[in-house]
Structures are given as structure tokens and as C-alpha cells.
Amino acid sequence: MWSTAISNAESNSDDWDFIYISDILRASNYLPEDSDIFQFLERQRHLKGKDTSQVSALQRKLVFDTITEILNRKRHLPPWKGGQISLQQVWSEFQRIRERDASDDLVEVICGMLRKDLAGDTITGWGDCPIEMSEAVLDIERLIFKDLIGETIRDLAAFCRKGKCNQVVPVPRRKLLF
């Protein structure tokens, strides 16, 4: 699945980031999640005799961490929204993150970054937050349940105070803690 898509993309691309991202995706598919994929890729790079300088390693670590963050966000989506992780999707998200504003003013740079972040996330989007949404739904459900139980207890207490209940024992107020 990945090998044909990646090999075609590698032959058409001169960008080392693209090739490195395809290596990350390939390794993350075949290696267990608890393995150190970055160290594995660095060992492979060293064995092939490619650039192993400290600056290049730091740059690769930055790219690796960015791709790992993108993949983790993608994996947190429900199965019906997540689908298959595609190289093109990860690449476009990486390019969006990597873009820099050509401004010398720090405020303009920060505003540009915020604008890009709020404009939309190609994987999940700001309007689509399934994890936060499920937490909010559970909170609302608990509040409604608490209100219903509270009303039921108040109605039963009022009913018993009117003398329509066989027990004339006054019901103390209780604070609901759940």
C-alpha cells in the first residue's frame, strides 16, 4: 500500500523533508508503537552513509516531532472520520505548519500564526472536536440528571409535607454529590 505511493512520490520529489516524512510514515506502519522510531531512522541513515551532522539531526528531530504530532491527532479521531492516513494529507499539513510569514514585526508574525491556526486544521478542524464534544455532552448529561433527581426529591418532600404521605417525618435537605 505505502510502498507504491511513496516510491512514486520519491521519484517525483527532490524535497528531503518529503522523503523523510515518507520514511517516518513507513516506519510507523511497520514498527510497534512503543519502539523509538526516530533512533531507528537515524541508524538507517547512518548505515546508508547519509548526512549525520548534528544540525541535520536536530532538523530531522524537529520534522519527526511535527509528523508524530500530526499522526497522534489523526489517531485520536473516531474511526469513521479518521480513515487511512495518507502521505499527501500529512505532507500538506506539514507544509501548512512549516510556512513562515515574511514579516519583521513580531506582532505580525504572531497574528499570522494565529490566523493560520484558527483558519482551519486540515485533519480535524476547529469546528470538529470529537473528544471535547463528548466530554461536554457527558457534563450536560450529568447536569440534567442531577437536576431531575433534585426536582424529584423536592417534589416528594413537598408531597410528604402536605400530609398526603403516610410518613409525617420531615425530610432534611441533602446536597447532591455525583
C-alpha positions as semicolon CSV with decimal commas, in nm:
position;residue;x (nm);y (nm);z (nm)
1;M;0,000;0,000;0,000
2;W;0,256;0,259;0,109
3;S;0,545;0,135;-0,095
4;T;0,396;0,215;-0,437
5;A;0,259;0,550;-0,329
6;I;0,582;0,650;-0,160
7;S;0,815;0,524;-0,430
8;N;0,623;0,721;-0,694
9;A;0,627;1,029;-0,473
10;E;1,000;0,991;-0,402
11;S;1,087;0,980;-0,770
12;N;0,888;1,299;-0,833
13;S;1,017;1,491;-0,531
14;D;1,353;1,649;-0,462
15;D;1,249;1,774;-0,120
16;W;1,432;1,579;0,151
17;D;1,154;1,659;0,400
18;F;0,904;1,476;0,181
19;I;1,128;1,171;0,158
20;Y;1,196;1,180;0,532
21;I;0,822;1,209;0,608
22;S;0,753;0,911;0,384
23;D;1,021;0,717;0,577
24;I;0,855;0,816;0,907
25;L;0,514;0,700;0,785
26;R;0,654;0,375;0,652
27;A;0,839;0,305;0,979
28;S;0,538;0,397;1,194
29;N;0,327;0,148;0,998
30;Y;0,567;-0,143;1,036
31;L;0,722;-0,088;1,379
32;P;0,539;-0,124;1,712
33;E;0,418;0,197;1,876
34;D;0,648;0,166;2,177
35;S;0,966;0,147;1,965
36;D;1,188;0,450;1,917
37;I;1,124;0,523;1,551
38;F;1,349;0,828;1,542
39;Q;1,651;0,628;1,661
40;F;1,569;0,355;1,410
41;L;1,560;0,609;1,126
42;E;1,885;0,768;1,245
43;R;2,057;0,427;1,250
44;Q;1,930;0,359;0,896
45;R;2,057;0,699;0,784
46;H;2,397;0,634;0,942
47;L;2,423;0,289;0,779
48;K;2,344;0,438;0,438
49;G;2,618;0,698;0,490
50;K;2,387;0,997;0,453
51;D;2,433;1,334;0,629
52;T;2,466;1,267;1,002
53;S;2,576;1,612;1,125
54;Q;2,435;1,749;1,450
55;V;2,244;2,032;1,275
56;S;2,083;1,788;1,033
57;A;1,992;1,554;1,319
58;L;1,823;1,841;1,504
59;Q;1,635;1,940;1,189
60;R;1,524;1,579;1,137
61;K;1,416;1,556;1,503
62;L;1,204;1,869;1,456
63;V;1,043;1,723;1,143
64;F;0,993;1,388;1,319
65;D;0,824;1,551;1,621
66;T;0,596;1,754;1,395
67;I;0,490;1,446;1,198
68;T;0,440;1,249;1,521
69;E;0,209;1,523;1,648
70;I;0,010;1,520;1,322
71;L;-0,020;1,140;1,334
72;N;-0,128;1,143;1,700
73;R;-0,402;1,398;1,626
74;K;-0,517;1,185;1,335
75;R;-0,525;0,870;1,552
76;H;-0,746;1,041;1,813
77;L;-1,024;1,084;1,560
78;P;-1,310;0,835;1,564
79;P;-1,271;0,554;1,307
80;W;-1,547;0,688;1,082
81;K;-1,367;1,025;1,050
82;G;-1,004;0,917;1,068
83;G;-0,984;0,679;0,778
84;Q;-0,648;0,582;0,634
85;I;-0,351;0,811;0,696
86;S;-0,232;0,936;0,358
87;L;0,112;1,070;0,276
88;Q;-0,035;1,363;0,083
89;Q;-0,257;1,461;0,375
90;V;0,033;1,454;0,621
91;W;0,257;1,638;0,373
92;S;0,006;1,919;0,318
93;E;-0,043;1,957;0,694
94;F;0,336;1,969;0,742
95;Q;0,372;2,233;0,470
96;R;0,099;2,444;0,632
97;I;0,281;2,427;0,966
98;R;0,619;2,497;0,807
99;E;0,511;2,810;0,618
100;R;0,662;3,127;0,754
101;D;0,539;3,481;0,726
102;A;0,779;3,722;0,562
103;S;0,747;3,993;0,825
104;D;0,997;4,156;1,056
105;D;0,733;4,265;1,308
106;L;0,689;4,008;1,585
107;V;0,324;4,103;1,639
108;E;0,251;4,045;1,269
109;V;0,423;3,705;1,281
110;I;0,220;3,601;1,588
111;C;-0,105;3,728;1,433
112;G;-0,026;3,538;1,113
113;M;0,038;3,218;1,307
114;L;-0,288;3,259;1,499
115;R;-0,474;3,330;1,175
116;K;-0,339;3,011;1,018
117;D;-0,421;2,811;1,329
118;L;-0,775;2,945;1,356
119;A;-0,838;2,928;0,981
120;G;-0,856;2,555;0,986
121;D;-0,679;2,237;1,057
122;T;-0,676;2,006;0,756
123;I;-0,709;1,697;0,971
124;T;-0,967;1,781;1,237
125;G;-1,063;2,145;1,204
126;W;-1,160;2,380;1,486
127;G;-1,530;2,317;1,433
128;D;-1,492;1,943;1,470
129;C;-1,361;1,845;1,813
130;P;-1,499;1,497;1,887
131;I;-1,305;1,445;2,210
132;E;-1,405;1,778;2,364
133;M;-1,758;1,737;2,232
134;S;-1,806;1,401;2,403
135;E;-1,676;1,547;2,730
136;A;-1,920;1,839;2,701
137;V;-2,208;1,601;2,628
138;L;-2,123;1,397;2,938
139;D;-2,111;1,714;3,150
140;I;-2,451;1,826;3,020
141;E;-2,594;1,479;3,078
142;R;-2,471;1,482;3,439
143;L;-2,620;1,828;3,498
144;I;-2,959;1,725;3,358
145;F;-2,957;1,405;3,564
146;K;-2,865;1,599;3,878
147;D;-3,146;1,850;3,815
148;L;-3,401;1,572;3,756
149;I;-3,302;1,392;4,076
150;G;-3,313;1,719;4,270
151;E;-3,661;1,805;4,138
152;T;-3,787;1,455;4,218
153;I;-3,659;1,475;4,575
154;R;-3,811;1,823;4,622
155;D;-4,147;1,708;4,482
156;L;-4,150;1,402;4,708
157;A;-4,058;1,616;5,009
158;A;-4,333;1,866;4,929
159;F;-4,581;1,584;4,878
160;C;-4,495;1,434;5,218
161;R;-4,517;1,774;5,394
162;K;-4,873;1,827;5,271
163;G;-4,978;1,523;5,469
164;K;-5,058;1,310;5,168
165;C;-4,778;1,076;5,256
166;N;-4,814;0,804;5,519
167;Q;-4,497;0,923;5,687
168;V;-4,507;1,261;5,858
169;V;-4,133;1,266;5,922
170;P;-3,975;1,589;5,793
171;V;-3,724;1,525;5,518
172;P;-3,393;1,705;5,565
173;R;-3,237;1,877;5,264
174;R;-2,944;1,694;5,114
175;K;-2,679;1,818;4,881
176;L;-2,640;1,603;4,572
177;L;-2,281;1,498;4,518
178;F;-2,234;1,297;4,198
